[in-house]
Amino acid sequence: MPESHDSAVPGVAIVGGGPAGLIAAEILRAAGVEVDLFEAKGSVGRKFLIAGKGGLNLTHSEPFDAFVARYGTRSGAVSRWLRRFDADALRDWARGHGVKTFVGSSGRVFPADLKAAPLLRGWVRRLRESGVRFHVQHRWLGWDDDGALHFGTPQGERRVRARATLLALGGASWPQLGSDGAWVAPLQQAGIAVAPLQPANCGFDADWSAHFAQRHAGAPLKPVVLHWNDAHGTAQQLQGECVITATGIEGSAIYAIAADLREAIHRDGGTTLWLDLAPGREATRLASDLARPRGKRSASEHLRRSAGIDGVRAGLLREAAGTALPGDPQALAALLKRLPVRLLRPRPVAEAISTAGGVRLEALDHALMAQARPGVFVAGEMLDWEAPTGGYLLTACFASGVVAAEGMLAWLVAGGNATPASGTGAAMR
Ligand SMILES: Cc1cc2nc3c(=O)[nH]c(=O)nc-3n(C[C@H](O)[C@H](O)[C@H](O)COP(=O)(O)OP(=O)(O)OC[C@H]3O[C@@H](n4cnc5c(N)ncnc54)[C@H](O)[C@@H]3O)c2cc1C
């Protein structure tokens, strides 16, 4: 029979051992607060470790105003967190943990060794040494009627009371790493408003023919220029890289514009992305190259020789135009410069790099405490904001963890029943 036992922790409970929860644990413990950290998986920081596979893009070196603009409609709220803990603070923090960082050619910031594991290992060791108590394999299931935190563990159920709680449970992407969005129901039941979780920094499905998918899945398009209409209907373009997949298209350039594409699909049931398959070649030059006599060459060979279009680019052209390519060189050039790809839906959130939606900021005060549940704070990716890749995700997770931890400190100092000193009590927007 699984056991069930109740306990009270002397200080705060942090639920979720990602960057947001860990930085909060560090701050609270440094202030002398007793910290018990509960984590569903057998170890903490699994998504942080996976981010290390891509070199661990910790943050970005661009100026503050440009940085906060990356958070779109949430830039006002996120800028408040970043004023407390910004990109430089994050780099200083890493240095404090013995990890130097450098600015890559794109302005992105990485640890010198491009790895997450040494940073995470040292961080967790120092947290343990400082007295943070880790409780792994503790899956938070919600609150009991009497307000205790309810966990499922291999040994049975456990109920825990704390003076204050931080929920830092992550989004719903890559659920195999621990964050699965199962927290939505208990939060909603507690009266904490949650915007629907959606994929961000994700790929999209397109209606490829079986032949094209079989032949070109995995093929990169680099460089390519993407044309799309943003949320205001304004034409936008971006040069970058993407990859054809068996079901559609993904890659860094797609992730960068994914929010616009997702919203357009949501609104209109589908959207069109236009690919410039011959970036760097003007349409007029392309048309005159294509107008050169073809001789005995096949159409494919002519395209390859005169316009450099072959492989996946030729495949995309056939997908859009069928076998009957425009005979007129100008029309063909125009198609190559603006090849329509119909996008049907984003890939599921489980495959996305990050999650949009989450706990509505309006449900929290400026210290990130839930208005409906005093003493419960929320931080990290489970909050309702989104940003492109580039280090913006981790930076906002750290910054919100810092703000929530300081809010918890103020809450504890105030005796756990007053508006935290750092907050105004007003809802956050
Ligand atoms: C492949 C990949 C690469 C990435 N690369 C980068 C990058 O280079 N730069 C960047 O800025 N961002 C990157 N990200 C995003 C970044 O890793 C996340 O935004 C960040 O880790 C979120 O931090 P968090 O603390 O909010 O949540 P998480 O890191 O998701 O941590 C939440 C923790 O809570 C635990 N948990 C969840 N539910 C429960 C529960 N019910 N009970 C107890 N514990 C629970 C989870 O197991 C997890 O350990 C990447 C993401 C992915 C998937």
The ligand as a Tripos MOL2 file, in Angstrom:
@<TRIPOS>MOLECULE
LIG
   53    58     1     0     0
SMALL
NO_CHARGES

@<TRIPOS>ATOM
      1 C1         15.7620   21.7890  -27.1630 C.3       1 LIG1
      2 C2         15.6790   23.0750  -26.4030 C.ar      1 LIG1
      3 C3         16.7260   23.9840  -26.4840 C.ar      1 LIG1
      4 C4         16.6520   25.2020  -25.8070 C.ar      1 LIG1
      5 N1         17.6910   26.0710  -25.9130 N.ar      1 LIG1
      6 C5         17.6120   27.2770  -25.3170 C.ar      1 LIG1
      7 C6         18.6800   28.2110  -25.4100 C.ar      1 LIG1
      8 O1         19.7450   27.9090  -25.9520 O.2       1 LIG1
      9 N2         18.5010   29.4490  -24.8510 N.ar      1 LIG1
     10 C7         17.3550   29.7860  -24.1960 C.ar      1 LIG1
     11 O2         17.2470   30.9270  -23.7370 O.2       1 LIG1
     12 N3         16.3590   28.9000  -24.0260 N.ar      1 LIG1
     13 C8         16.4660   27.6580  -24.5820 C.ar      1 LIG1
     14 N4         15.4380   26.7530  -24.4160 N.ar      1 LIG1
     15 C9         14.3020   27.1250  -23.5550 C.3       1 LIG1
     16 C10        14.6740   27.0500  -22.0690 C.3       1 LIG1
     17 O3         15.3810   25.8610  -21.8110 O.3       1 LIG1
     18 C11        13.4020   27.1110  -21.2080 C.3       1 LIG1
     19 O4         12.6920   28.2840  -21.5390 O.3       1 LIG1
     20 C12        13.7320   27.1080  -19.7140 C.3       1 LIG1
     21 O5         14.4050   25.9370  -19.3300 O.3       1 LIG1
     22 C13        12.4700   27.2360  -18.8800 C.3       1 LIG1
     23 O6         12.8600   27.3320  -17.5340 O.3       1 LIG1
     24 P1         11.8070   27.0730  -16.3630 P.3       1 LIG1
     25 O7         12.6010   27.0330  -15.0960 O.co2     1 LIG1
     26 O8         10.6820   28.0070  -16.4670 O.co2     1 LIG1
     27 O9         11.2100   25.6180  -16.6750 O.3       1 LIG1
     28 P2         11.9240   24.2250  -16.9500 P.3       1 LIG1
     29 O10        13.3530   24.3870  -17.3150 O.co2     1 LIG1
     30 O11        11.0340   23.5100  -17.8760 O.co2     1 LIG1
     31 O12        11.8990   23.5480  -15.5140 O.3       1 LIG1
     32 C14        10.6660   23.2190  -14.8940 C.3       1 LIG1
     33 C15        10.9130   22.0750  -13.9380 C.3       1 LIG1
     34 O13         9.6930   21.7800  -13.2670 O.3       1 LIG1
     35 C16         9.5300   20.3810  -13.1900 C.3       1 LIG1
     36 N5          8.1160   20.0930  -13.1110 N.ar      1 LIG1
     37 C17         7.1630   20.2500  -14.0560 C.ar      1 LIG1
     38 N6          5.9620   19.8700  -13.6040 N.ar      1 LIG1
     39 C18         6.1460   19.4810  -12.3290 C.ar      1 LIG1
     40 C19         5.2690   18.9970  -11.3120 C.ar      1 LIG1
     41 N7          3.9590   18.8240  -11.5170 N.pl3     1 LIG1
     42 N8          5.8000   18.7020  -10.0940 N.ar      1 LIG1
     43 C20         7.1410   18.8780   -9.8360 C.ar      1 LIG1
     44 N9          7.9990   19.3140  -10.7730 N.ar      1 LIG1
     45 C21         7.5140   19.6230  -11.9990 C.ar      1 LIG1
     46 C22        10.1460   19.8680  -14.4640 C.3       1 LIG1
     47 O14        10.5250   18.5050  -14.3640 O.3       1 LIG1
     48 C23        11.3320   20.8020  -14.6410 C.3       1 LIG1
     49 O15        12.5010   20.2920  -14.0250 O.3       1 LIG1
     50 C24        15.5070   25.5160  -25.0440 C.ar      1 LIG1
     51 C25        14.4560   24.5980  -24.9450 C.ar      1 LIG1
     52 C26        14.5510   23.3790  -25.6150 C.ar      1 LIG1
     53 C27        13.4100   22.3960  -25.4940 C.3       1 LIG1
@<TRIPOS>BOND
     1     1     2 1
     2     2     3 ar
     3     2    52 ar
     4     3     4 ar
     5     4     5 ar
     6     4    50 ar
     7     5     6 ar
     8     6     7 ar
     9     6    13 1
    10     7     8 2
    11     7     9 ar
    12     9    10 ar
    13    10    11 2
    14    10    12 ar
    15    12    13 ar
    16    13    14 ar
    17    14    15 1
    18    14    50 ar
    19    15    16 1
    20    16    17 1
    21    16    18 1
    22    18    19 1
    23    18    20 1
    24    20    21 1
    25    20    22 1
    26    22    23 1
    27    23    24 1
    28    24    25 2
    29    24    26 1
    30    24    27 1
    31    27    28 1
    32    28    29 2
    33    28    30 1
    34    28    31 1
    35    31    32 1
    36    32    33 1
    37    33    34 1
    38    33    48 1
    39    34    35 1
    40    35    36 1
    41    35    46 1
    42    36    37 ar
    43    36    45 ar
    44    37    38 ar
    45    38    39 ar
    46    39    40 ar
    47    39    45 ar
    48    40    41 1
    49    40    42 ar
    50    42    43 ar
    51    43    44 ar
    52    44    45 ar
    53    46    47 1
    54    46    48 1
    55    48    49 1
    56    50    51 ar
    57    51    52 ar
    58    52    53 1
@<TRIPOS>SUBSTRUCTURE
     1 LIG1         1 GROUP 0 **** ****
